[in-house]
Amino acid sequence: MSKKNFKNEINPAMQFISSPEESKPVPMKRNPLYIETKSKRFQLLLQPSLYNKLKDMAGQKGSSINDLIHTILEQAAKKNK
């Protein structure tokens, strides 16, 4: 019994394998809302009473304290422009 020779025939497996010409990558545009990928960290010291007020405010809005403080600082920065 001799081995199968595919040199002169079309390999049946090639029907299922795509060539590089067929699948070209589609370039994606970056969403300008998400261009900033890194976050900066800093420590913020709060009085316990202020922290508890912020914690209650965040709980009422259904967000985290970090999101609440971020929103407050963002609004202050927009007013300062």
N, C-alpha and C positions, 0 to 999 in steps of 0.2 A: 504494500500500500504506500503510495507516494504522498508527500505533503501537498496541501493546496497552495497554489501560487496565485497571488492577487496582483501581480505586476501588470498583466494585460486586461484584468477585469476590474470592475468597480467594486470596491469593498462595501458590503452591505452595512457595516457599522457606520460608514461615513454619512448615511442618510440621517442619522440621529445626532451627528456632531456638527455644530455650526462653525462656519469659518469666520475669521476675524473681520472680513469685509461685510458679512451679513449683520453682525451685531456691533454697531458703533455706539460708543457711550454718548449719552445726551448730556451736554453741559447744563448744570443747574445754576440758576442765579441765586445769590445770597439774599435772604430776606433782610431788609434794612432794620427791621425791628429786633433782630437777633444777631446783629453783627458783634456786639460786645459779648465775648464768651468767657472772659475771666472776671472774677469778682475780687474786690479789695476787702480786706477785713480790718476792723479797728475795734478797740474796746471802748465801751461807753459805760461810765459809772452813773447809776441812777439811785436816787433815794428810794427806799423800799415802797413808800407811799405812791410815788410817781410810777414805779414799775407795776404796782398792783392796779393802778388806774389804766395804764396802757394794756395790761393783760385783760382787764374787763372789756375795754373798747375793742380789742382784737377778737375776743370771744363773741361779742355781740355782732361783729361784722363777719364772723366765720373765717377769719384769717389768722395768721401767726403774728406774733409781736414784731418779728423781723419785717414782714410785709407791711405792717402798719407804719412802722418807723420809716421804711423805705418810701412809702407813699407820701408821708408827711414831709420828708426831706425833699422829695421830687417836686412837690407843690411849692415849697419855699424857694427852691432853686428857680422854678419857672417865674415866680413873682419877682425875683431879683433881677431877671434879665432885663 
